[in-house]
Amino acid sequence: MVLLLASIAPSIALMYFFYVKDKYEKEPRQLLIKAFFLGALAVIPVLLVEMRLNVFDAAANRNLIAAGYTAFIVAGLVEEGFKFLMFYLLIWRNHEFNEMYDGIVYSVFVSLGFATIENIGYVLSTGFSVALLRSLTAVPAHAMFGVAMGYYLGIAKFARTPYREKYFRLGLIVPVALHGIYDFILLSQRYYIMAVFIFYVIYLWKRGMSNVRELVECSPYKDLPDKDYEDDQRR
């Protein structure tokens, strides 16, 4: 039970963090829960596809080409591709997707649904030390990939037609690239490459928080009276 809680806690903390950032118009909790569980369900097709594509053991091979293939195709493209699909199926046409920052919120919940199941698997098989390490690295990284996806999809949703397709595509391309770089650094097993890992994690956070601040301040509800306050007054 302790290991299970340790594997879930980072995702709960991060979801709360991004939920609170949505300060002008909160998203319905039922839809957020659906996004989380749809992300969790994505683990099943991801595992099936990755098993077919993972033609060699990049870690054992110690080959940079193998590491690149595993990082960008087997992990990055497949995992972010299914997260993207889940977001599109549940959120893209939903009427609750009515401001740019909503793209980040829902995408992060989908990503953390996936990351939670993945983390449970790792932690239950390897122990508490892995839970601690992944709570500081892998789970937040998935959240940042989700921020990148939601940032571009949030812009695409409200962009004019000539720009919509561009940002929609970036909603998949950028998180795949960010995820691929993250995994490539770890799979490379080259000290001169792994030395930049901590700097890359910092970059992901700085980039992600910049995206969050930008879209939060683009909210059309920014200058409207606080909805929660008005509801309290009516009661």
C-alpha positions, 0 to 999 in steps of 0.5 A, a space after each residue: 500500500 505504501 508503494 502504491 501511494 508513493 507511485 500515485 502521489 506525484 501525479 495527484 500533486 501535479 494535477 492539483 498544481 495545474 488545476 489551481 493554475 486555471 484561476 479564471 474558469 475551472 474545468 468540470 471535475 468529471 471531465 478531468 477524471 475522464 481525461 485522467 482515466 482515458 490516459 491511463 487506458 492508453 497504456 494498453 494500446 501503447 504496450 501492444 504497439 511498443 512490443 511490436 516496434 521494440 526490435 532490439 534492446 537499446 540499453 543493452 546494445 549501447 548503440 546511439 542509433 538504437 537509443 534514438 530509435 527507441 527514444 523517438 519512435 518506440 517511446 516518444 511517438 507511440 506514447 505521445 501519439 496515443 495521448 494525443 489521440 485520447 485528447 482528440 477523442 475526448 476533449 477537442 470538440 467538447 464545449 468545455 474546451 472554451 479557453 486556451 489554457 484548457 488545452 494544457 489542463 486536459 492534456 496534463 490530466 491525460 498525460 498523468 493518467 498514463 504516467 501514473 499507471 506506468 509509474 505503478 508498474 515500475 515502483 511495484 517491481 523495483 521499490 521505494 527508491 525508484 518511486 522517489 527518483 521517478 517522482 522527481 524526474 519521469 512523472 513531472 517530465 510526462 506532465 511537461 510533455 502534456 503542457 507542450 501538447 496542450 499549449 499548441 492544441 490550445 492555440 490551435 483550437 482558437 487560431 484562425 484557419 491558416 494557422 490552425 493546422 500548423 499548431 495542431 500538428 505542433 501539438 503532436 510533433 513538439 511533445 514527441 521531440 521533447 519526450 524523445 530527447 528525454 529518453 535518448 539522454 537516458 538510453 544513450 549511456 554516454 556520460 557526456 550526454 547524460 551530463 546534460 540531463 538535469 539541465 534538460 529537466 530544468 529546461 522542460 520546467 522553465 519552458 512549461 511554466 512559460 507556456 502556462 503563464 502565457 495561456 492563463 493570461 489569454 483567458 477570455 474570462 480574465 476581466 469578468 467577475 469571479 464566477 465562484 464569488 457570484 455563485 456564493 452571493 446568489 446562495 
